[in-house]
Amino acid sequence: QVQLVESGGGLVQPGGSLRLSCAASGNIFSINVMGWYRQAPGKQRELVADITSGGRTNYVDSVKGRFTISRDNVKSTVSLQMNSLKPEDTAVYYCNIKSRYGIDYWGKGTLVTVSS
């Protein structure tokens, strides 16, 4: 089992920045890919960005050039730096871990609201 605790959500004005963090505990040796998903009201959950244990990153097109994902394999953390935020980035953001055994673990989610 892997437990995830997210932090860093909140209210920000358009053009502003936020940093989300997620700390993993438990069977951390099984962690493979770490990432962030989001779900806006009335929409399906979508992948925002993920990063492999080797540091290879993947972003949804809508956040490329604005968001940066990073991970610390020693501390078992993954972060998402979000810059130039737009109202359409408003969503609940979920930390996700994919284990080497094909199991998905999810955080409880943190709300990001981009509004003036």
N, C-alpha and C positions, 0 to 999 in steps of 0.2 A: 504494500500500500504506500501511496505517496499523498501527503497532505500539502495543500497550497494555500498560502495567505497572501492576498493582494493588498496593495495600498497605493494611494496617490490620485484617486479620482477627485472630481469636484467641478465647480463652475468656473468657466473661463470665458473671456470675451473673444470674439472672432479675431484671428491673428495672433492670439496668445499661445502659450506653451504649457504643457503638463508632462510630468514624468510618472509613469506607472511602474510599480515594482511588484515582483512576486517571489516569495521565498518558499522553497520546497523542503520538506522534511520527511522522514520515514525511510523507505527503501530507495534512497537517492541513487544508488548504484545502478538501478534499472533505467534511469532517465536517458532518453535518446534525444528526441526533438522537443524543444521548448518553444512556446508561441503564445500569441494573443489573438483572440477572436472577439467579435463584437456583435451585438444584436440591438438594432434600433427598433422602436415601437412599430409593430405591424410588419416587420421584416424578418427574414430568416437569419440565423447566425451565420456570420461569414468570417473567414480567415483574414486577419489583418496583416500579420507577419509571423514568420517562424525562423528558427535558427537551429542548425544541427550542432552536435557536440564538437564538430570540427570547425564551426564558425560560418558555415554557408548559410546565407540568408535568402529569404523569399518574402516579397511584399505584394499585396494587392495593388493593382495599378493606381487606384484612387489616392493612395498615401505615399507613393514613391516620391522621393525628394523632400518629403515633409517629416516622415516618421523614421526613427532608427531603432532597431532592436539590438540588444546586446545581452550577453549572458556571462556569468562568472561560474565556471565549473567547480571551483573550490568551495564557493559559498552556496552553490546550488540556487542561484537566483537568476531571474530574467527580467530585463527592464525594457520599457518602451518609451523613448523620448519622442514626444509629439509636438511639433512646431507648426506654425502657420495654421492653427486649427480653424476649421470651418463649421458652420452650423450642422452640416450634414455628417460631421464626425460624432455628433451626439448619439450616445448609445451606452449600453452596459458592456463593459469590457471584461472578458474572461481570460484568465491565465489557463493555459493548457499544456499538459505534459503527455508525450507519447513515450511509453516505455519500450524497451527492447523486445518485450513480449507481445507487443501490439495492443496494449491496454491504454486507454485514454483516461487521464485524470483532469478534473476541472476545479478551478477555484469558484468561490461563491459569486464573484463578479463585483465590479466597482463602476459606479455611474460617472460618466463624463458628459457634462452639459456645456455646449458652446452656444452662448447667447449674450446679446448686449442688453 
